[in-house]
Amino acid sequence: MAVHAYRAPQSISEAVGLLASEPGAFALGGGTDLLVQQRSGARSPGAFIDIKRIPGLLGIELQEACWRIGAATPCIDIASHEGLQHAFPGLVEAAGLIGSKQVQGRASLGGNLCNASPAADSVPALVANRAMLVISGVQGERHIAAECLTLGPGKTVLGSGEFVSAVLIPRPQTRQSDAYLRFIPRTEMDIAVVGAAASLQLDAEGRCVAARISLGAVAPTVLTVPEADAVLVGSLLDAGAVSACVALAQAACNPISDRRGTAEFRRHVAGVLLRRTLAIAARRAAEGV
């Protein structure tokens, strides 16, 4: 289907109406994935519904209980935001790894989520930080956990007329921080072979009181492993606890083999990256960074 319409709604309700009524309509954030897919024939949008002009869909705001990031906010704004750099350095790192600086100037956080790639850099960091997504649709708003958005590569739970309008991330607690690392074949501007994120909260003695890990590109959707989180809680993040966490995470991986890496390689790299990510998150949490 050839593209036959471009719409630039001025409100969420207008965007919802267009998405529901225009045949084959897609929400357009930055377009860095959607336009490439359209040109290659991977997707055939009947209409582009540009959401960047809707008030509230661009911008970063500190609220009472959370940070709110508009879904159309470009990744470069996230990567350069001082408040987010302090609150979620891992998420900032992830946003700063998406493509080139030019791509980051267009690529949106919502687009990186809704593209539904298992290798998306922002998603493991969002999931580790327990992000919630605001879904706007014909019936109003609903909230879902970030890890519940995707059903598989290129597939989401979004229904007709629905789009992600905002991301809500709980404000970090005292001595809580995160980290994100990925492995790529090149030095930059590549797709993650494996991505690993972790968020840790420590008490005054350095004991872990809350933990969440998340892995990308090792399963059809972003991978969480609650049992791996659980072995860290109550520990001093000693070698035994970390090794147990890594072993459980590796066992939960279900990667593919392709020309960028075998399943065995991805599983191994997931363990290596997770160890490093946990160490970085723990240091940041202890230092209050």
C-alpha positions in Angstrom: 0.0 0.0 0.0 1.5 3.3 -1.0 1.5 6.2 1.4 -1.4 8.4 0.6 -1.7 10.8 3.5 0.3 12.8 6.0 -1.5 14.2 9.0 -0.2 16.5 11.8 -2.8 16.4 14.6 -2.8 19.1 17.3 -4.2 16.9 20.1 -4.2 13.4 21.4 -7.9 12.9 20.7 -7.3 14.1 17.1 -4.4 11.7 16.7 -6.4 8.8 18.1 -9.2 9.5 15.7 -6.9 9.6 12.7 -5.1 6.4 13.7 -8.5 4.6 14.1 -10.0 6.0 10.9 -7.1 6.2 8.4 -6.5 2.8 6.7 -3.1 1.5 7.5 -2.1 4.5 9.6 1.1 4.6 11.7 2.0 7.0 14.4 5.2 9.0 13.4 7.6 10.0 16.1 11.0 10.6 14.7 10.6 8.3 11.7 14.1 6.9 11.8 12.8 3.3 11.8 9.4 3.7 10.1 10.6 5.7 7.1 13.4 3.2 6.4 11.0 0.3 6.7 8.6 2.1 4.3 11.2 2.6 1.7 12.5 -1.0 2.0 8.9 -2.3 1.7 9.0 -3.9 5.2 6.0 -1.7 6.2 3.4 -0.1 4.0 1.8 2.8 5.9 -1.4 4.1 4.5 -0.9 7.3 6.4 1.7 8.9 8.6 0.2 10.5 11.8 2.8 12.9 13.0 2.5 13.2 16.8 5.4 15.6 17.4 3.1 18.7 17.3 0.9 17.5 20.1 1.4 19.4 23.4 2.9 17.2 26.0 4.4 14.6 23.7 7.7 16.5 23.6 9.6 17.2 26.8 10.9 15.8 30.1 9.2 16.7 33.4 9.9 15.8 37.0 6.7 15.1 38.7 5.9 14.2 42.3 6.3 10.5 42.0 8.0 10.0 38.6 9.8 11.4 35.7 7.5 11.9 32.7 9.0 11.8 29.2 6.8 12.6 26.2 6.8 9.7 23.7 8.0 12.0 20.8 10.9 13.3 22.8 14.1 12.8 20.7 16.8 10.6 22.2 19.3 13.5 22.1 17.2 15.4 24.6 17.3 12.4 27.0 21.0 11.9 26.6 21.8 15.5 27.4 19.3 16.1 30.2 21.1 16.9 33.5 18.3 15.7 35.7 18.0 12.3 34.0 21.8 12.0 33.9 21.7 12.0 37.7 18.5 10.0 38.2 19.0 7.3 35.5 22.6 7.3 34.1 22.0 3.9 32.5 18.9 5.1 30.6 20.9 8.2 29.5 23.7 5.9 28.3 21.2 3.8 26.3 19.6 6.8 24.6 23.1 8.0 23.7 23.9 4.8 21.9 21.0 4.9 19.5 22.4 5.5 16.0 24.5 8.7 15.3 24.0 12.1 16.9 22.0 13.0 13.8 19.7 10.0 14.3 19.4 10.8 18.0 18.2 14.3 17.0 15.1 12.7 15.3 14.7 9.2 16.9 12.1 9.3 19.7 11.8 7.3 22.8 8.3 6.1 21.9 9.5 5.1 18.5 12.3 3.0 19.9 9.7 1.2 22.1 7.1 0.8 19.4 9.5 -0.4 16.7 9.5 -3.6 18.9 13.0 -4.7 18.1 14.5 -7.2 20.6 17.7 -5.2 20.3 16.3 -1.8 21.1 18.8 0.0 23.4 16.3 2.1 25.5 14.0 -0.8 26.4 16.2 -2.8 28.8 17.1 0.4 30.7 13.4 1.4 30.8 12.4 -2.0 32.0 15.1 -2.2 34.7 13.8 1.1 36.0 10.2 -0.2 36.1 8.9 2.3 33.5 5.2 2.5 32.8 3.8 3.5 29.4 0.8 5.7 28.9 -1.3 4.3 26.0 -3.7 6.7 24.5 -6.7 5.4 22.6 -10.3 5.6 21.7 -11.3 4.5 25.3 -9.0 7.0 26.9 -5.7 6.2 28.7 -4.4 3.0 30.0 -1.1 2.2 31.6 1.1 -0.8 31.0 4.6 -1.9 32.1 7.2 -1.2 29.5 8.0 -5.0 29.3 4.4 -5.7 28.3 4.3 -3.6 25.2 5.9 -6.0 22.7 4.6 -9.5 21.7 7.5 -10.3 19.5 9.8 -8.7 16.9 7.8 -5.9 15.2 4.6 -6.7 17.1 3.0 -4.8 20.0 -0.2 -4.9 22.1 -1.4 -1.6 20.7 -4.9 -1.8 19.2 -6.5 0.3 16.5 -6.3 4.0 17.3 -3.8 3.5 20.2 -0.3 4.9 20.5 2.2 5.4 23.3 1.9 9.0 24.5 4.3 9.1 27.5 6.8 7.2 29.5 6.6 7.3 33.3 9.6 6.3 35.4 9.4 6.1 39.2 11.8 8.5 40.9 14.8 6.7 42.2 15.1 6.0 45.9 18.1 6.9 48.1 21.2 4.9 47.1 19.5 3.6 43.9 21.0 3.8 40.4 21.2 1.9 37.1 23.6 1.0 34.3 23.3 -0.2 30.7 25.9 -1.9 28.5 25.7 -3.5 25.1 28.0 -5.5 22.8 28.2 -4.6 19.1 30.6 -5.8 16.4 31.7 -2.2 15.6 32.7 0.6 17.8 29.5 2.7 17.3 26.3 3.0 15.3 25.4 -0.7 15.3 22.6 -2.9 16.6 23.1 -4.6 19.9 24.1 -8.3 19.7 23.3 -8.3 23.5 22.2 -5.5 25.8 22.1 -5.6 29.6 20.6 -3.2 32.1 20.4 -3.3 35.9 18.9 -1.1 38.6 20.0 -1.6 42.2 19.1 0.0 45.5 21.4 -0.4 48.5 21.1 0.3 52.2 23.6 2.2 54.3 25.7 -0.9 54.8 25.8 -1.7 51.1 23.3 -4.5 51.2 21.0 -4.8 48.2 17.4 -4.0 49.1 15.9 -3.9 45.6 17.2 -5.2 42.2 16.0 -5.6 38.7 17.9 -6.8 35.6 16.8 -6.7 32.0 18.4 -8.2 28.9 17.9 -7.3 25.2 18.5 -9.3 22.0 18.5 -12.6 23.8 14.8 -13.5 23.4 12.0 -12.4 21.1 11.1 -9.6 23.6 13.1 -7.9 26.4 13.9 -10.4 29.1 13.3 -10.0 32.8 14.3 -12.7 35.2 12.6 -12.2 38.6 14.4 -15.1 40.2 17.7 -13.6 39.2 16.7 -10.3 40.9 15.6 -12.2 44.0 19.0 -13.8 44.7 20.6 -10.3 44.8 18.2 -8.9 47.4 19.5 -9.2 50.9 23.1 -9.8 49.7 26.1 -7.6 49.8 26.4 -8.2 46.0 29.2 -10.7 46.8 30.7 -13.0 44.2 28.3 -15.8 45.1 25.2 -13.7 44.8 26.3 -12.2 41.5 27.3 -15.6 40.0 23.9 -17.0 41.0 22.1 -14.1 39.4 24.2 -14.4 36.2 23.6 -18.2 36.0 19.8 -17.7 36.3 19.8 -15.0 33.7 21.8 -17.0 31.2 19.5 -20.0 31.7 16.5 -17.8 30.9 18.0 -16.5 27.6 16.5 -17.8 24.4 18.6 -16.2 21.7 18.7 -16.9 18.0 21.8 -17.7 15.9 22.5 -15.5 13.0 25.4 -14.0 11.1 26.0 -11.5 14.0 26.4 -14.2 16.6 25.4 -17.7 17.6 22.9 -18.4 20.4 25.8 -19.8 22.5 27.8 -16.6 22.0 24.9 -14.4 22.9 24.2 -16.3 26.1 27.9 -16.0 27.1 28.0 -12.3 26.4 24.8 -11.8 28.3 26.6 -13.1 31.4 29.7 -11.0 30.9 27.7 -7.8 30.3 25.4 -8.5 33.3 28.4 -8.9 35.7 29.8 -5.6 34.5 26.4 -3.8 34.5 25.7 -4.9 38.1 29.2 -3.7 39.2 28.6 -0.3 37.6 25.1 0.1 39.0 26.3 -0.9 42.5 29.1 1.6 42.5 26.8 4.4 41.4 24.2 3.4 44.0 26.8 3.4 46.7 28.2 6.8 45.6 24.8 8.3 45.2 25.4 8.9 41.4 
